[in-house]
Amino acid sequence: MGWLVGLPLGIFRLLLSFLALALRLAVPIAVIVVLVVLYRRSKGGGQPRQEKPKEPEFKGPVYTVDYEEVDNDGTD
């Protein structure tokens, strides 16, 4: 009858030790990641934003030139 109580308690203790190990590793890594993200955000690092290029604005008429070759004899 001892194994009926001892085995579940042993498994429970083993699972708790795995959980404690995971927390020991995960918490410092999570803290370091958060600190790096906050530091990079404060310094303006990270990926640059893809801004749409601004179209030039002109005041007055805009003339364009068509560089297509034109025959001198007047036929198309």
PDB file of N, CA, C, O and CB in Angstrom:
ATOM      1  N   MET A   1       0.820  -1.187   0.000  1.00  0.00           N
ATOM      2  CA  MET A   1       0.000   0.000   0.000  1.00  0.00           C
ATOM      3  C   MET A   1       0.868   1.257   0.000  1.00  0.00           C
ATOM      4  O   MET A   1       0.392   2.338  -0.346  1.00  0.00           O
ATOM      5  CB  MET A   1      -0.935  -0.005   1.201  1.00  0.00           C
ATOM      6  N   GLY A   2       2.137   1.122   0.385  1.00  0.00           N
ATOM      7  CA  GLY A   2       3.018   2.284   0.414  1.00  0.00           C
ATOM      8  C   GLY A   2       3.293   2.852  -0.968  1.00  0.00           C
ATOM      9  O   GLY A   2       3.415   4.066  -1.130  1.00  0.00           O
ATOM     10  N   TRP A   3       3.393   1.970  -1.977  1.00  0.00           N
ATOM     11  CA  TRP A   3       3.659   2.451  -3.334  1.00  0.00           C
ATOM     12  C   TRP A   3       2.467   3.184  -3.917  1.00  0.00           C
ATOM     13  O   TRP A   3       2.634   3.991  -4.832  1.00  0.00           O
ATOM     14  CB  TRP A   3       4.038   1.293  -4.238  1.00  0.00           C
ATOM     15  N   LEU A   4       1.272   2.928  -3.416  1.00  0.00           N
ATOM     16  CA  LEU A   4       0.074   3.586  -3.910  1.00  0.00           C
ATOM     17  C   LEU A   4       0.091   5.078  -3.556  1.00  0.00           C
ATOM     18  O   LEU A   4      -0.473   5.896  -4.282  1.00  0.00           O
ATOM     19  CB  LEU A   4      -1.180   2.910  -3.334  1.00  0.00           C
ATOM     20  N   VAL A   5       0.718   5.416  -2.475  1.00  0.00           N
ATOM     21  CA  VAL A   5       0.845   6.814  -2.067  1.00  0.00           C
ATOM     22  C   VAL A   5       2.194   7.371  -2.509  1.00  0.00           C
ATOM     23  O   VAL A   5       2.288   8.522  -2.937  1.00  0.00           O
ATOM     24  CB  VAL A   5       0.681   6.953  -0.539  1.00  0.00           C
ATOM     25  N   GLY A   6       3.222   6.560  -2.406  1.00  0.00           N
ATOM     26  CA  GLY A   6       4.578   7.035  -2.707  1.00  0.00           C
ATOM     27  C   GLY A   6       4.805   7.337  -4.167  1.00  0.00           C
ATOM     28  O   GLY A   6       5.469   8.320  -4.496  1.00  0.00           O
ATOM     29  N   LEU A   7       4.267   6.511  -5.055  1.00  0.00           N
ATOM     30  CA  LEU A   7       4.480   6.726  -6.490  1.00  0.00           C
ATOM     31  C   LEU A   7       3.871   8.040  -6.977  1.00  0.00           C
ATOM     32  O   LEU A   7       4.570   8.801  -7.647  1.00  0.00           O
ATOM     33  CB  LEU A   7       3.892   5.569  -7.282  1.00  0.00           C
ATOM     34  N   PRO A   8       2.617   8.346  -6.679  1.00  0.00           N
ATOM     35  CA  PRO A   8       2.083   9.655  -7.121  1.00  0.00           C
ATOM     36  C   PRO A   8       2.824  10.830  -6.502  1.00  0.00           C
ATOM     37  O   PRO A   8       3.028  11.849  -7.161  1.00  0.00           O
ATOM     38  CB  PRO A   8       0.604   9.761  -6.776  1.00  0.00           C
ATOM     39  N   LEU A   9       3.229  10.701  -5.246  1.00  0.00           N
ATOM     40  CA  LEU A   9       3.985  11.792  -4.630  1.00  0.00           C
ATOM     41  C   LEU A   9       5.350  11.957  -5.280  1.00  0.00           C
ATOM     42  O   LEU A   9       5.830  13.079  -5.444  1.00  0.00           O
ATOM     43  CB  LEU A   9       4.148  11.545  -3.134  1.00  0.00           C
ATOM     44  N   GLY A  10       5.979  10.840  -5.653  1.00  0.00           N
ATOM     45  CA  GLY A  10       7.273  10.915  -6.334  1.00  0.00           C
ATOM     46  C   GLY A  10       7.149  11.562  -7.700  1.00  0.00           C
ATOM     47  O   GLY A  10       7.976  12.387  -8.088  1.00  0.00           O
ATOM     48  N   ILE A  11       6.109  11.179  -8.423  1.00  0.00           N
ATOM     49  CA  ILE A  11       5.878  11.798  -9.742  1.00  0.00           C
ATOM     50  C   ILE A  11       5.578  13.283  -9.584  1.00  0.00           C
ATOM     51  O   ILE A  11       6.073  14.103 -10.357  1.00  0.00           O
ATOM     52  CB  ILE A  11       4.711  11.095 -10.484  1.00  0.00           C
ATOM     53  N   PHE A  12       4.773  13.629  -8.589  1.00  0.00           N
ATOM     54  CA  PHE A  12       4.453  15.031  -8.330  1.00  0.00           C
ATOM     55  C   PHE A  12       5.717  15.823  -7.980  1.00  0.00           C
ATOM     56  O   PHE A  12       5.902  16.943  -8.456  1.00  0.00           O
ATOM     57  CB  PHE A  12       3.422  15.144  -7.192  1.00  0.00           C
ATOM     58  N   ARG A  13       6.585  15.240  -7.147  1.00  0.00           N
ATOM     59  CA  ARG A  13       7.837  15.908  -6.771  1.00  0.00           C
ATOM     60  C   ARG A  13       8.743  16.084  -7.989  1.00  0.00           C
ATOM     61  O   ARG A  13       9.405  17.113  -8.122  1.00  0.00           O
ATOM     62  CB  ARG A  13       8.572  15.104  -5.674  1.00  0.00           C
ATOM     63  N   LEU A  14       8.779  15.077  -8.891  1.00  0.00           N
ATOM     64  CA  LEU A  14       9.577  15.168 -10.109  1.00  0.00           C
ATOM     65  C   LEU A  14       9.055  16.278 -11.027  1.00  0.00           C
ATOM     66  O   LEU A  14       9.836  17.041 -11.595  1.00  0.00           O
ATOM     67  CB  LEU A  14       9.575  13.822 -10.849  1.00  0.00           C
ATOM     68  N   LEU A  15       7.746  16.359 -11.164  1.00  0.00           N
ATOM     69  CA  LEU A  15       7.159  17.412 -11.995  1.00  0.00           C
ATOM     70  C   LEU A  15       7.434  18.799 -11.411  1.00  0.00           C
ATOM     71  O   LEU A  15       7.701  19.745 -12.152  1.00  0.00           O
ATOM     72  CB  LEU A  15       5.646  17.193 -12.140  1.00  0.00           C
ATOM     73  N   LEU A  16       7.370  18.916 -10.108  1.00  0.00           N
ATOM     74  CA  LEU A  16       7.672  20.207  -9.477  1.00  0.00           C
ATOM     75  C   LEU A  16       9.133  20.594  -9.667  1.00  0.00           C
ATOM     76  O   LEU A  16       9.450  21.773  -9.827  1.00  0.00           O
ATOM     77  CB  LEU A  16       7.338  20.160  -7.985  1.00  0.00           C
ATOM     78  N   SER A  17      10.023  19.606  -9.648  1.00  0.00           N
ATOM     79  CA  SER A  17      11.433  19.933  -9.864  1.00  0.00           C
ATOM     80  C   SER A  17      11.655  20.401 -11.304  1.00  0.00           C
ATOM     81  O   SER A  17      12.444  21.318 -11.535  1.00  0.00           O
ATOM     82  CB  SER A  17      12.329  18.711  -9.551  1.00  0.00           C
ATOM     83  N   PHE A  18      10.968  19.783 -12.279  1.00  0.00           N
ATOM     84  CA  PHE A  18      11.067  20.254 -13.667  1.00  0.00           C
ATOM     85  C   PHE A  18      10.504  21.658 -13.813  1.00  0.00           C
ATOM     86  O   PHE A  18      11.056  22.481 -14.543  1.00  0.00           O
ATOM     87  CB  PHE A  18      10.331  19.298 -14.612  1.00  0.00           C
ATOM     88  N   LEU A  19       9.411  21.929 -13.122  1.00  0.00           N
ATOM     89  CA  LEU A  19       8.821  23.265 -13.169  1.00  0.00           C
ATOM     90  C   LEU A  19       9.756  24.300 -12.555  1.00  0.00           C
ATOM     91  O   LEU A  19       9.906  25.400 -13.087  1.00  0.00           O
ATOM     92  CB  LEU A  19       7.473  23.278 -12.443  1.00  0.00           C
ATOM     93  N   ALA A  20      10.376  23.952 -11.452  1.00  0.00           N
ATOM     94  CA  ALA A  20      11.316  24.869 -10.808  1.00  0.00           C
ATOM     95  C   ALA A  20      12.519  25.134 -11.713  1.00  0.00           C
ATOM     96  O   ALA A  20      12.994  26.266 -11.801  1.00  0.00           O
ATOM     97  CB  ALA A  20      11.782  24.300  -9.455  1.00  0.00           C
ATOM     98  N   LEU A  21      13.011  24.095 -12.384  1.00  0.00           N
ATOM     99  CA  LEU A  21      14.133  24.278 -13.310  1.00  0.00           C
ATOM    100  C   LEU A  21      13.727  25.167 -14.477  1.00  0.00           C
ATOM    101  O   LEU A  21      14.491  26.041 -14.886  1.00  0.00           O
ATOM    102  CB  LEU A  21      14.634  22.919 -13.829  1.00  0.00           C
ATOM    103  N   ALA A  22      12.544  24.952 -15.010  1.00  0.00           N
ATOM    104  CA  ALA A  22      12.069  25.776 -16.126  1.00  0.00           C
ATOM    105  C   ALA A  22      11.932  27.234 -15.699  1.00  0.00           C
ATOM    106  O   ALA A  22      12.284  28.138 -16.457  1.00  0.00           O
ATOM    107  CB  ALA A  22      10.720  25.249 -16.653  1.00  0.00           C
ATOM    108  N   LEU A  23      11.428  27.466 -14.501  1.00  0.00           N
ATOM    109  CA  LEU A  23      11.303  28.844 -14.019  1.00  0.00           C
ATOM    110  C   LEU A  23      12.661  29.480 -13.785  1.00  0.00           C
ATOM    111  O   LEU A  23      12.846  30.669 -14.042  1.00  0.00           O
ATOM    112  CB  LEU A  23      10.488  28.884 -12.735  1.00  0.00           C
ATOM    113  N   ARG A  24      13.603  28.699 -13.303  1.00  0.00           N
ATOM    114  CA  ARG A  24      14.952  29.242 -13.094  1.00  0.00           C
ATOM    115  C   ARG A  24      15.583  29.673 -14.400  1.00  0.00           C
ATOM    116  O   ARG A  24      16.353  30.633 -14.433  1.00  0.00           O
ATOM    117  CB  ARG A  24      15.842  28.214 -12.409  1.00  0.00           C
ATOM    118  N   LEU A  25      15.266  28.975 -15.471  1.00  0.00           N
ATOM    119  CA  LEU A  25      15.844  29.340 -16.766  1.00  0.00           C
ATOM    120  C   LEU A  25      15.000  30.387 -17.493  1.00  0.00           C
ATOM    121  O   LEU A  25      15.547  31.298 -18.114  1.00  0.00           O
ATOM    122  CB  LEU A  25      15.993  28.099 -17.640  1.00  0.00           C
ATOM    123  N   ALA A  26      13.694  30.266 -17.422  1.00  0.00           N
ATOM    124  CA  ALA A  26      12.821  31.126 -18.219  1.00  0.00           C
ATOM    125  C   ALA A  26      12.729  32.549 -17.682  1.00  0.00           C
ATOM    126  O   ALA A  26      12.686  33.501 -18.460  1.00  0.00           O
ATOM    127  CB  ALA A  26      11.446  30.529 -18.285  1.00  0.00           C
ATOM    128  N   VAL A  27      12.698  32.700 -16.383  1.00  0.00           N
ATOM    129  CA  VAL A  27      12.527  34.040 -15.810  1.00  0.00           C
ATOM    130  C   VAL A  27      13.711  34.950 -16.134  1.00  0.00           C
ATOM    131  O   VAL A  27      13.481  36.074 -16.582  1.00  0.00           O
ATOM    132  CB  VAL A  27      12.346  33.946 -14.292  1.00  0.00           C
ATOM    133  N   PRO A  28      14.963  34.534 -15.937  1.00  0.00           N
ATOM    134  CA  PRO A  28      16.061  35.436 -16.317  1.00  0.00           C
ATOM    135  C   PRO A  28      16.104  35.724 -17.814  1.00  0.00           C
ATOM    136  O   PRO A  28      16.416  36.844 -18.219  1.00  0.00           O
ATOM    137  CB  PRO A  28      17.384  34.844 -15.884  1.00  0.00           C
ATOM    138  N   ILE A  29      15.796  34.729 -18.636  1.00  0.00           N
ATOM    139  CA  ILE A  29      15.796  34.970 -20.081  1.00  0.00           C
ATOM    140  C   ILE A  29      14.700  35.959 -20.451  1.00  0.00           C
ATOM    141  O   ILE A  29      14.923  36.846 -21.275  1.00  0.00           O
ATOM    142  CB  ILE A  29      15.608  33.649 -20.856  1.00  0.00           C
ATOM    143  N   ALA A  30      13.530  35.822 -19.861  1.00  0.00           N
ATOM    144  CA  ALA A  30      12.435  36.755 -20.148  1.00  0.00           C
ATOM    145  C   ALA A  30      12.779  38.168 -19.689  1.00  0.00           C
ATOM    146  O   ALA A  30      12.458  39.136 -20.378  1.00  0.00           O
ATOM    147  CB  ALA A  30      11.140  36.285 -19.471  1.00  0.00           C
ATOM    148  N   VAL A  31      13.423  38.295 -18.546  1.00  0.00           N
ATOM    149  CA  VAL A  31      13.814  39.619 -18.052  1.00  0.00           C
ATOM    150  C   VAL A  31      14.839  40.248 -18.989  1.00  0.00           C
ATOM    151  O   VAL A  31      14.751  41.440 -19.286  1.00  0.00           O
ATOM    152  CB  VAL A  31      14.386  39.521 -16.616  1.00  0.00           C
ATOM    153  N   ILE A  32      15.799  39.475 -19.455  1.00  0.00           N
ATOM    154  CA  ILE A  32      16.816  40.007 -20.368  1.00  0.00           C
ATOM    155  C   ILE A  32      16.176  40.437 -21.683  1.00  0.00           C
ATOM    156  O   ILE A  32      16.518  41.490 -22.220  1.00  0.00           O
ATOM    157  CB  ILE A  32      17.918  38.958 -20.629  1.00  0.00           C
ATOM    158  N   VAL A  33      15.252  39.634 -22.205  1.00  0.00           N
ATOM    159  CA  VAL A  33      14.586  39.987 -23.463  1.00  0.00           C
ATOM    160  C   VAL A  33      13.793  41.276 -23.303  1.00  0.00           C
ATOM    161  O   VAL A  33      13.834  42.138 -24.181  1.00  0.00           O
ATOM    162  CB  VAL A  33      13.658  38.848 -23.926  1.00  0.00           C
ATOM    163  N   VAL A  34      13.080  41.419 -22.209  1.00  0.00           N
ATOM    164  CA  VAL A  34      12.294  42.640 -21.976  1.00  0.00           C
ATOM    165  C   VAL A  34      13.217  43.854 -21.868  1.00  0.00           C
ATOM    166  O   VAL A  34      12.912  44.913 -22.416  1.00  0.00           O
ATOM    167  CB  VAL A  34      11.436  42.503 -20.688  1.00  0.00           C
ATOM    168  N   LEU A  35      14.329  43.708 -21.174  1.00  0.00           N
ATOM    169  CA  LEU A  35      15.267  44.827 -21.044  1.00  0.00           C
ATOM    170  C   LEU A  35      15.865  45.220 -22.390  1.00  0.00           C
ATOM    171  O   LEU A  35      16.005  46.409 -22.677  1.00  0.00           O
ATOM    172  CB  LEU A  35      16.384  44.470 -20.067  1.00  0.00           C
ATOM    173  N   VAL A  36      16.216  44.249 -23.212  1.00  0.00           N
ATOM    174  CA  VAL A  36      16.780  44.555 -24.527  1.00  0.00           C
ATOM    175  C   VAL A  36      15.742  45.245 -25.403  1.00  0.00           C
ATOM    176  O   VAL A  36      16.065  46.209 -26.098  1.00  0.00           O
ATOM    177  CB  VAL A  36      17.289  43.272 -25.213  1.00  0.00           C
ATOM    178  N   VAL A  37      14.500  44.766 -25.381  1.00  0.00           N
ATOM    179  CA  VAL A  37      13.456  45.393 -26.192  1.00  0.00           C
ATOM    180  C   VAL A  37      13.208  46.826 -25.736  1.00  0.00           C
ATOM    181  O   VAL A  37      13.088  47.727 -26.566  1.00  0.00           O
ATOM    182  CB  VAL A  37      12.152  44.579 -26.118  1.00  0.00           C
ATOM    183  N   LEU A  38      13.132  47.041 -24.444  1.00  0.00           N
ATOM    184  CA  LEU A  38      12.930  48.404 -23.940  1.00  0.00           C
ATOM    185  C   LEU A  38      14.107  49.313 -24.273  1.00  0.00           C
ATOM    186  O   LEU A  38      13.907  50.481 -24.607  1.00  0.00           O
ATOM    187  CB  LEU A  38      12.710  48.381 -22.433  1.00  0.00           C
ATOM    188  N   TYR A  39      15.326  48.796 -24.188  1.00  0.00           N
ATOM    189  CA  TYR A  39      16.506  49.604 -24.524  1.00  0.00           C
ATOM    190  C   TYR A  39      16.503  49.980 -26.002  1.00  0.00           C
ATOM    191  O   TYR A  39      16.763  51.129 -26.358  1.00  0.00           O
ATOM    192  CB  TYR A  39      17.799  48.844 -24.175  1.00  0.00           C
ATOM    193  N   ARG A  40      16.207  49.002 -26.859  1.00  0.00           N
ATOM    194  CA  ARG A  40      16.205  49.293 -28.293  1.00  0.00           C
ATOM    195  C   ARG A  40      15.085  50.255 -28.664  1.00  0.00           C
ATOM    196  O   ARG A  40      15.250  51.102 -29.542  1.00  0.00           O
ATOM    197  CB  ARG A  40      16.068  48.003 -29.095  1.00  0.00           C
ATOM    198  N   ARG A  41      13.955  50.122 -27.997  1.00  0.00           N
ATOM    199  CA  ARG A  41      12.841  51.036 -28.279  1.00  0.00           C
ATOM    200  C   ARG A  41      13.180  52.453 -27.839  1.00  0.00           C
ATOM    201  O   ARG A  41      12.803  53.414 -28.511  1.00  0.00           O
ATOM    202  CB  ARG A  41      11.558  50.560 -27.577  1.00  0.00           C
ATOM    203  N   SER A  42      13.886  52.598 -26.719  1.00  0.00           N
ATOM    204  CA  SER A  42      14.238  53.932 -26.243  1.00  0.00           C
ATOM    205  C   SER A  42      15.298  54.583 -27.123  1.00  0.00           C
ATOM    206  O   SER A  42      15.347  55.808 -27.232  1.00  0.00           O
ATOM    207  CB  SER A  42      14.730  53.862 -24.805  1.00  0.00           C
ATOM    208  N   LYS A  43      16.144  53.774 -27.751  1.00  0.00           N
ATOM    209  CA  LYS A  43      17.195  54.311 -28.624  1.00  0.00           C
ATOM    210  C   LYS A  43      16.730  54.455 -30.068  1.00  0.00           C
ATOM    211  O   LYS A  43      17.488  54.929 -30.915  1.00  0.00           O
ATOM    212  CB  LYS A  43      18.422  53.415 -28.573  1.00  0.00           C
ATOM    213  N   GLY A  44      15.512  54.060 -30.357  1.00  0.00           N
ATOM    214  CA  GLY A  44      15.004  54.180 -31.723  1.00  0.00           C
ATOM    215  C   GLY A  44      15.532  53.079 -32.618  1.00  0.00           C
ATOM    216  O   GLY A  44      15.517  53.228 -33.840  1.00  0.00           O
ATOM    217  N   GLY A  45      15.996  51.985 -32.055  1.00  0.00           N
ATOM    218  CA  GLY A  45      16.520  50.879 -32.856  1.00  0.00           C
ATOM    219  C   GLY A  45      15.415  50.037 -33.433  1.00  0.00           C
ATOM    220  O   GLY A  45      14.254  50.444 -33.466  1.00  0.00           O
ATOM    221  N   GLY A  46      15.777  48.888 -33.876  1.00  0.00           N
ATOM    222  CA  GLY A  46      14.797  47.989 -34.465  1.00  0.00           C
ATOM    223  C   GLY A  46      14.701  48.199 -35.959  1.00  0.00           C
ATOM    224  O   GLY A  46      15.573  48.816 -36.571  1.00  0.00           O
ATOM    225  N   GLN A  47      13.661  47.693 -36.528  1.00  0.00           N
ATOM    226  CA  GLN A  47      13.488  47.811 -37.963  1.00  0.00           C
ATOM    227  C   GLN A  47      12.973  49.202 -38.304  1.00  0.00           C
ATOM    228  O   GLN A  47      12.055  49.710 -37.661  1.00  0.00           O
ATOM    229  CB  GLN A  47      12.529  46.729 -38.488  1.00  0.00           C
ATOM    230  N   PRO A  48      13.575  49.816 -39.329  1.00  0.00           N
ATOM    231  CA  PRO A  48      13.072  51.136 -39.727  1.00  0.00           C
ATOM    232  C   PRO A  48      11.686  51.008 -40.342  1.00  0.00           C
ATOM    233  O   PRO A  48      11.346  50.006 -40.971  1.00  0.00           O
ATOM    234  CB  PRO A  48      14.039  51.814 -40.724  1.00  0.00           C
ATOM    235  N   ARG A  49      10.926  52.025 -40.146  1.00  0.00           N
ATOM    236  CA  ARG A  49       9.567  52.026 -40.695  1.00  0.00           C
ATOM    237  C   ARG A  49       9.632  52.250 -42.193  1.00  0.00           C
ATOM    238  O   ARG A  49      10.414  53.061 -42.688  1.00  0.00           O
ATOM    239  CB  ARG A  49       8.688  53.113 -40.019  1.00  0.00           C
ATOM    240  N   GLN A  50       8.797  51.515 -42.897  1.00  0.00           N
ATOM    241  CA  GLN A  50       8.725  51.666 -44.348  1.00  0.00           C
ATOM    242  C   GLN A  50       7.717  52.762 -44.661  1.00  0.00           C
ATOM    243  O   GLN A  50       6.513  52.516 -44.731  1.00  0.00           O
ATOM    244  CB  GLN A  50       8.329  50.320 -45.046  1.00  0.00           C
ATOM    245  N   GLU A  51       8.223  53.966 -44.847  1.00  0.00           N
ATOM    246  CA  GLU A  51       7.332  55.077 -45.152  1.00  0.00           C
ATOM    247  C   GLU A  51       7.196  55.216 -46.658  1.00  0.00           C
ATOM    248  O   GLU A  51       8.143  54.988 -47.411  1.00  0.00           O
ATOM    249  CB  GLU A  51       7.850  56.391 -44.527  1.00  0.00           C
ATOM    250  N   LYS A  52       6.008  55.591 -47.075  1.00  0.00           N
ATOM    251  CA  LYS A  52       5.750  55.792 -48.479  1.00  0.00           C
ATOM    252  C   LYS A  52       6.480  57.064 -48.926  1.00  0.00           C
ATOM    253  O   LYS A  52       6.383  58.098 -48.266  1.00  0.00           O
ATOM    254  CB  LYS A  52       4.221  55.884 -48.759  1.00  0.00           C
ATOM    255  N   PRO A  53       7.208  56.989 -50.044  1.00  0.00           N
ATOM    256  CA  PRO A  53       7.922  58.198 -50.482  1.00  0.00           C
ATOM    257  C   PRO A  53       6.938  59.313 -50.812  1.00  0.00           C
ATOM    258  O   PRO A  53       5.893  59.083 -51.421  1.00  0.00           O
ATOM    259  CB  PRO A  53       8.808  57.894 -51.710  1.00  0.00           C
ATOM    260  N   LYS A  54       7.284  60.491 -50.408  1.00  0.00           N
ATOM    261  CA  LYS A  54       6.404  61.639 -50.611  1.00  0.00           C
ATOM    262  C   LYS A  54       6.491  62.103 -52.064  1.00  0.00           C
ATOM    263  O   LYS A  54       7.580  62.266 -52.615  1.00  0.00           O
ATOM    264  CB  LYS A  54       6.774  62.797 -49.645  1.00  0.00           C
ATOM    265  N   GLU A  55       5.346  62.307 -52.660  1.00  0.00           N
ATOM    266  CA  GLU A  55       5.296  62.794 -54.036  1.00  0.00           C
ATOM    267  C   GLU A  55       5.669  64.275 -54.053  1.00  0.00           C
ATOM    268  O   GLU A  55       5.267  65.029 -53.167  1.00  0.00           O
ATOM    269  CB  GLU A  55       3.883  62.569 -54.659  1.00  0.00           C
ATOM    270  N   PRO A  56       6.433  64.688 -55.053  1.00  0.00           N
ATOM    271  CA  PRO A  56       6.792  66.116 -55.122  1.00  0.00           C
ATOM    272  C   PRO A  56       5.567  66.961 -55.470  1.00  0.00           C
ATOM    273  O   PRO A  56       4.686  66.536 -56.217  1.00  0.00           O
ATOM    274  CB  PRO A  56       7.914  66.349 -56.168  1.00  0.00           C
ATOM    275  N   GLU A  57       5.543  68.142 -54.919  1.00  0.00           N
ATOM    276  CA  GLU A  57       4.447  69.072 -55.195  1.00  0.00           C
ATOM    277  C   GLU A  57       4.975  70.217 -56.045  1.00  0.00           C
ATOM    278  O   GLU A  57       6.049  70.756 -55.780  1.00  0.00           O
ATOM    279  CB  GLU A  57       3.814  69.609 -53.876  1.00  0.00           C
ATOM    280  N   PHE A  58       4.218  70.581 -57.061  1.00  0.00           N
ATOM    281  CA  PHE A  58       4.622  71.653 -57.954  1.00  0.00           C
ATOM    282  C   PHE A  58       3.552  72.722 -57.955  1.00  0.00           C
ATOM    283  O   PHE A  58       2.357  72.427 -57.915  1.00  0.00           O
ATOM    284  CB  PHE A  58       4.876  71.127 -59.381  1.00  0.00           C
ATOM    285  N   LYS A  59       3.990  73.956 -58.000  1.00  0.00           N
ATOM    286  CA  LYS A  59       3.067  75.075 -58.137  1.00  0.00           C
ATOM    287  C   LYS A  59       3.197  75.569 -59.568  1.00  0.00           C
ATOM    288  O   LYS A  59       4.274  75.992 -59.990  1.00  0.00           O
ATOM    289  CB  LYS A  59       3.367  76.223 -57.090  1.00  0.00           C
ATOM    290  N   GLY A  60       2.117  75.516 -60.303  1.00  0.00           N
ATOM    291  CA  GLY A  60       2.159  75.936 -61.706  1.00  0.00           C
ATOM    292  C   GLY A  60       2.110  74.725 -62.614  1.00  0.00           C
ATOM    293  O   GLY A  60       1.968  73.591 -62.156  1.00  0.00           O
ATOM    294  N   PRO A  61       2.229  74.978 -63.905  1.00  0.00           N
ATOM    295  CA  PRO A  61       2.122  73.869 -64.861  1.00  0.00           C
ATOM    296  C   PRO A  61       3.348  72.965 -64.817  1.00  0.00           C
ATOM    297  O   PRO A  61       4.456  73.393 -64.496  1.00  0.00           O
ATOM    298  CB  PRO A  61       1.931  74.409 -66.275  1.00  0.00           C
ATOM    299  N   VAL A  62       3.113  71.728 -65.145  1.00  0.00           N
ATOM    300  CA  VAL A  62       4.200  70.745 -65.195  1.00  0.00           C
ATOM    301  C   VAL A  62       4.284  70.246 -66.623  1.00  0.00           C
ATOM    302  O   VAL A  62       3.297  69.756 -67.173  1.00  0.00           O
ATOM    303  CB  VAL A  62       3.969  69.555 -64.183  1.00  0.00           C
ATOM    304  N   TYR A  63       5.441  70.365 -67.218  1.00  0.00           N
ATOM    305  CA  TYR A  63       5.639  69.947 -68.598  1.00  0.00           C
ATOM    306  C   TYR A  63       6.463  68.662 -68.594  1.00  0.00           C
ATOM    307  O   TYR A  63       7.438  68.524 -67.855  1.00  0.00           O
ATOM    308  CB  TYR A  63       6.340  71.067 -69.437  1.00  0.00           C
ATOM    309  N   THR A  64       6.041  67.736 -69.437  1.00  0.00           N
ATOM    310  CA  THR A  64       6.784  66.486 -69.560  1.00  0.00           C
ATOM    311  C   THR A  64       7.294  66.355 -70.974  1.00  0.00           C
ATOM    312  O   THR A  64       6.775  66.989 -71.892  1.00  0.00           O
ATOM    313  CB  THR A  64       5.909  65.271 -69.180  1.00  0.00           C
ATOM    314  N   VAL A  65       8.288  65.552 -71.146  1.00  0.00           N
ATOM    315  CA  VAL A  65       8.894  65.337 -72.454  1.00  0.00           C
ATOM    316  C   VAL A  65       8.771  63.867 -72.784  1.00  0.00           C
ATOM    317  O   VAL A  65       9.090  63.005 -71.965  1.00  0.00           O
ATOM    318  CB  VAL A  65      10.383  65.798 -72.483  1.00  0.00           C
ATOM    319  N   ASP A  66       8.304  63.583 -73.997  1.00  0.00           N
ATOM    320  CA  ASP A  66       8.220  62.214 -74.460  1.00  0.00           C
ATOM    321  C   ASP A  66       9.456  61.959 -75.305  1.00  0.00           C
ATOM    322  O   ASP A  66       9.656  62.630 -76.317  1.00  0.00           O
ATOM    323  CB  ASP A  66       6.899  61.949 -75.265  1.00  0.00           C
ATOM    324  N   TYR A  67      10.271  61.024 -74.918  1.00  0.00           N
ATOM    325  CA  TYR A  67      11.529  60.767 -75.596  1.00  0.00           C
ATOM    326  C   TYR A  67      11.399  59.702 -76.685  1.00  0.00           C
ATOM    327  O   TYR A  67      12.396  59.130 -77.126  1.00  0.00           O
ATOM    328  CB  TYR A  67      12.572  60.347 -74.593  1.00  0.00           C
ATOM    329  N   GLU A  68      10.184  59.446 -77.105  1.00  0.00           N
ATOM    330  CA  GLU A  68       9.978  58.484 -78.182  1.00  0.00           C
ATOM    331  C   GLU A  68      10.526  59.073 -79.473  1.00  0.00           C
ATOM    332  O   GLU A  68      10.383  60.265 -79.746  1.00  0.00           O
ATOM    333  CB  GLU A  68       8.471  58.119 -78.333  1.00  0.00           C
ATOM    334  N   GLU A  69      11.155  58.212 -80.256  1.00  0.00           N
ATOM    335  CA  GLU A  69      11.729  58.682 -81.518  1.00  0.00           C
ATOM    336  C   GLU A  69      10.619  59.119 -82.470  1.00  0.00           C
ATOM    337  O   GLU A  69       9.611  58.428 -82.620  1.00  0.00           O
ATOM    338  CB  GLU A  69      12.596  57.578 -82.170  1.00  0.00           C
ATOM    339  N   VAL A  70      10.806  60.249 -83.097  1.00  0.00           N
ATOM    340  CA  VAL A  70       9.820  60.802 -84.022  1.00  0.00           C
ATOM    341  C   VAL A  70      10.490  60.924 -85.397  1.00  0.00           C
ATOM    342  O   VAL A  70      11.599  61.442 -85.523  1.00  0.00           O
ATOM    343  CB  VAL A  70       9.275  62.201 -83.519  1.00  0.00           C
ATOM    344  N   ASP A  71       9.788  60.437 -86.412  1.00  0.00           N
ATOM    345  CA  ASP A  71      10.327  60.582 -87.781  1.00  0.00           C
ATOM    346  C   ASP A  71      10.230  62.032 -88.206  1.00  0.00           C
ATOM    347  O   ASP A  71       9.286  62.735 -87.847  1.00  0.00           O
ATOM    348  CB  ASP A  71       9.565  59.670 -88.791  1.00  0.00           C
ATOM    349  N   ASN A  72      11.205  62.471 -88.969  1.00  0.00           N
ATOM    350  CA  ASN A  72      11.231  63.860 -89.437  1.00  0.00           C
ATOM    351  C   ASN A  72      10.326  64.087 -90.638  1.00  0.00           C
ATOM    352  O   ASN A  72      10.032  65.235 -90.969  1.00  0.00           O
ATOM    353  CB  ASN A  72      12.647  64.262 -89.790  1.00  0.00           C
ATOM    354  N   ASP A  73       9.868  63.007 -91.309  1.00  0.00           N
ATOM    355  CA  ASP A  73       9.058  63.198 -92.509  1.00  0.00           C
ATOM    356  C   ASP A  73       7.580  63.415 -92.186  1.00  0.00           C
ATOM    357  O   ASP A  73       6.796  63.652 -93.105  1.00  0.00           O
ATOM    358  CB  ASP A  73       9.208  62.003 -93.426  1.00  0.00           C
ATOM    359  N   GLY A  74       7.170  63.344 -90.926  1.00  0.00           N
ATOM    360  CA  GLY A  74       5.808  63.680 -90.551  1.00  0.00           C
ATOM    361  C   GLY A  74       4.858  62.485 -90.563  1.00  0.00           C
ATOM    362  O   GLY A  74       3.687  62.658 -90.228  1.00  0.00           O
ATOM    363  N   THR A  75       5.295  61.297 -90.926  1.00  0.00           N
ATOM    364  CA  THR A  75       4.411  60.132 -90.902  1.00  0.00           C
ATOM    365  C   THR A  75       4.591  59.402 -89.600  1.00  0.00           C
ATOM    366  O   THR A  75       5.675  59.368 -89.018  1.00  0.00           O
ATOM    367  CB  THR A  75       4.686  59.192 -92.091  1.00  0.00           C
ATOM    368  N   ASP A  76       3.489  58.813 -89.155  1.00  0.00           N
ATOM    369  CA  ASP A  76       3.551  58.108 -87.881  1.00  0.00           C
ATOM    370  C   ASP A  76       3.973  56.700 -88.042  1.00  0.00           C
ATOM    371  O   ASP A  76       4.074  55.969 -87.057  1.00  0.00           O
ATOM    372  CB  ASP A  76       2.246  58.149 -87.192  1.00  0.00           C
TER     373      ASP A  76
END
